[in-house]
Amino acid sequence: MNFQTMNKQRKFILIFAVVGIIAMFLPWIDVFFISINGMHGKGILVFLCFIACGIMAILGDQTKPLDRAKWMITLILSGLTSLGMIISLFGGMSTIGGFAFGFYLALIAILGIAFAAFAFRAAGYTIKDGFNNLKQDITEKTRSVNPPPPPPRDL
């Protein structure tokens, strides 16, 4: 992996993923004098999303933007995770404790991944084409793993 020759989209996704992974170990919730990091409950899913997005940035030809399937997976992961974190943010506003620096840093990182994946996509990539390509890739890979049975022979 050569960071100097890496595509701009992949660079930003990788940087935001690393920032997000670091944010998981910072305080997420402050209740009086107790701090809780992000590696609890739903935070583990956020952590796995950061790892998956980082892996997507590393796989394949790093001098080119993400291909359609990896692009869609990255967008789906970051979109669902950021939506869940925003819902947690608004749902947690009525609690006694507040969200700490790590939560906001992770939220910025996951939104940054979504922005970088979408803003620096290859020319001609659309959400509709991405879903169709992802569906086609999944169909092809499941067919090759489980080929249809041969037709019955007449005796």
RODO-2510 file (C-alpha; in nm, 4 decimals, decimal comma):
residues 155
     n   res          X          Y          Z
     1     m     0,0000     0,0000     0,0000
     2     n     0,1460     0,3326    -0,1089
     3     f    -0,0411     0,6249     0,0439
     4     q     0,1180     0,8702    -0,2020
     5     t    -0,0278     0,7029    -0,5113
     6     m    -0,3619     0,6163    -0,3528
     7     n    -0,6758     0,7671    -0,5065
     8     k    -0,8182     1,0734    -0,3267
     9     q    -1,1461     0,8958    -0,2459
    10     r    -0,9664     0,6009    -0,0894
    11     k    -0,7322     0,8305     0,1053
    12     f    -1,0170     1,0215     0,2651
    13     i    -1,2135     0,7062     0,3444
    14     l    -0,9072     0,5473     0,5027
    15     i    -0,8237     0,8597     0,7053
    16     f    -1,1803     0,8951     0,8332
    17     a    -1,1939     0,5224     0,9151
    18     v    -0,8744     0,5469     1,1223
    19     v    -1,0055     0,8579     1,3007
    20     g    -1,3303     0,6721     1,3695
    21     i    -1,1478     0,3689     1,5093
    22     i    -0,9505     0,5952     1,7418
    23     a    -1,2742     0,7717     1,8440
    24     m    -1,4176     0,4383     1,9577
    25     f    -1,1720     0,4293     2,2469
    26     l    -1,2340     0,7888     2,3547
    27     p    -1,5152     0,8793     2,5971
    28     w    -1,8583     0,8669     2,4355
    29     i    -2,0791     0,9312     2,7355
    30     d    -2,0046     1,1393     3,0433
    31     v    -2,2262     1,0778     3,3453
    32     f    -2,1073     1,2883     3,6384
    33     f    -1,7454     1,1725     3,6829
    34     i    -1,7738     0,8473     3,4864
    35     s    -1,6811     0,8200     3,1197
    36     i    -1,7862     0,5341     2,8939
    37     n    -1,6096     0,4689     2,5642
    38     g    -1,7720     0,3623     2,2376
    39     m    -1,6942    -0,0076     2,2678
    40     h    -2,0273    -0,0868     2,4331
    41     g    -2,3649    -0,1817     2,2847
    42     k    -2,4262    -0,0260     1,9448
    43     g    -2,0753     0,1155     1,9470
    44     i    -1,9367    -0,2234     1,8521
    45     l    -2,1390    -0,2113     1,5279
    46     v    -2,0003     0,1361     1,4601
    47     f    -1,6493     0,0009     1,5212
    48     l    -1,7085    -0,2837     1,2746
    49     c    -1,8375    -0,0331     1,0202
    50     f    -1,5181     0,1714     1,0496
    51     i    -1,3097    -0,1421     1,0011
    52     a    -1,5178    -0,2512     0,6989
    53     c    -1,4927     0,0928     0,5369
    54     g    -1,1161     0,0939     0,5937
    55     i    -1,0882    -0,2498     0,4347
    56     m    -1,2943    -0,1337     0,1357
    57     a    -1,0471     0,1520     0,0874
    58     i    -0,7495    -0,0844     0,0910
    59     l    -0,8857    -0,3617    -0,1349
    60     g    -0,8341    -0,3561    -0,5094
    61     d    -0,6421    -0,1157    -0,7293
    62     q    -0,5694     0,1750    -0,4980
    63     t    -0,4859     0,4189    -0,7759
    64     k    -0,8486     0,4127    -0,8942
    65     p    -1,1691     0,5070    -0,7102
    66     l    -1,3767     0,2318    -0,5520
    67     d    -1,5568     0,0077    -0,7978
    68     r    -1,9372     0,0136    -0,7897
    69     a    -1,9880    -0,2780    -0,5510
    70     k    -1,7351    -0,1529    -0,2929
    71     w    -1,8639     0,2006    -0,3373
    72     m    -2,2199     0,0932    -0,2618
    73     i    -2,1143    -0,1172     0,0381
    74     t    -1,9218     0,1792     0,1779
    75     l    -2,2158     0,4138     0,1222
    76     i    -2,4642     0,1724     0,2787
    77     l    -2,2450     0,1065     0,5829
    78     s    -2,1700     0,4719     0,6432
    79     g    -2,5262     0,5847     0,5770
    80     l    -2,6884     0,3355     0,8121
    81     t    -2,4288     0,3930     1,0821
    82     s    -2,4549     0,7714     1,0642
    83     l    -2,8343     0,7478     1,0734
    84     g    -2,8154     0,5286     1,3835
    85     m    -2,5707     0,7656     1,5519
    86     i    -2,7863     1,0709     1,4748
    87     i    -3,0918     0,8924     1,6162
    88     s    -2,8884     0,8087     1,9272
    89     l    -2,7809     1,1710     1,9510
    90     f    -3,1367     1,3029     1,9458
    91     g    -3,2641     1,0221     2,1682
    92     g    -2,9898     1,0745     2,4234
    93     m    -3,0378     1,4464     2,4648
    94     s    -3,2818     1,3926     2,7488
    95     t    -3,0449     1,1799     2,9586
    96     i    -2,8646     1,3022     3,2673
    97     g    -2,5208     1,2602     3,1155
    98     g    -2,4087     1,4006     2,7874
    99     f    -2,2258     1,2794     2,4860
   100     a    -1,8529     1,3302     2,5019
   101     f    -1,5820     1,4131     2,2498
   102     g    -1,5434     1,0554     2,1190
   103     f    -1,9064     1,0317     2,0105
   104     y    -1,8908     1,3554     1,8141
   105     l    -1,5577     1,2604     1,6592
   106     a    -1,6988     0,9226     1,5491
   107     l    -2,0073     1,0959     1,4075
   108     i    -1,7901     1,3378     1,2089
   109     a    -1,5745     1,0469     1,0866
   110     i    -1,8705     0,8386     0,9662
   111     l    -2,0271     1,1404     0,7929
   112     g    -1,6851     1,2109     0,6393
   113     i    -1,6685     0,8578     0,5010
   114     a    -2,0126     0,8973     0,3422
   115     f    -1,9180     1,2363     0,1981
   116     a    -1,5812     1,1178     0,0630
   117     a    -1,7311     0,8064    -0,0928
   118     f    -2,0028     1,0075    -0,2653
   119     a    -1,8180     1,3270    -0,3564
   120     f    -1,5090     1,1614    -0,5044
   121     r    -1,6867     0,8768    -0,6847
   122     a    -1,5926     0,7835    -1,0402
   123     a    -1,7713     0,9581    -1,3246
   124     g    -2,1020     0,7985    -1,4133
   125     y    -2,1673     0,6281    -1,0791
   126     t    -2,5247     0,6661    -0,9588
   127     i    -2,7006     0,5176    -0,6605
   128     k    -2,9390     0,3216    -0,8852
   129     d    -2,6549     0,1737    -1,0915
   130     g    -2,4670     0,0940    -0,7719
   131     f    -2,7591    -0,1046    -0,6295
   132     n    -2,8089    -0,2884    -0,9594
   133     n    -2,4382    -0,3721    -0,9815
   134     l    -2,4291    -0,4898    -0,6191
   135     k    -2,7344    -0,7081    -0,6777
   136     q    -2,5785    -0,8524    -0,9942
   137     d    -2,2475    -0,9257    -0,8151
   138     i    -2,4261    -1,1046    -0,5321
   139     t    -2,6334    -1,3078    -0,7770
   140     e    -2,3271    -1,4114    -0,9785
   141     k    -2,1268    -1,5085    -0,6722
   142     t    -2,4065    -1,7149    -0,5200
   143     r    -2,4600    -1,8946    -0,8504
   144     s    -2,0946    -1,9899    -0,8748
   145     v    -2,0942    -2,1220    -0,5162
   146     n    -2,4151    -2,3229    -0,5540
   147     p    -2,4550    -2,4145    -0,9212
   148     p    -2,7970    -2,5412    -1,0248
   149     p    -2,8347    -2,9190    -1,0285
   150     p    -2,7931    -3,0889    -1,3659
   151     p    -3,1151    -3,1730    -1,5487
   152     p    -3,2431    -3,5286    -1,5014
   153     r    -3,1293    -3,7805    -1,7592
   154     d    -3,3725    -3,9999    -1,9452
   155     l    -3,3100    -4,3688    -1,9083
***
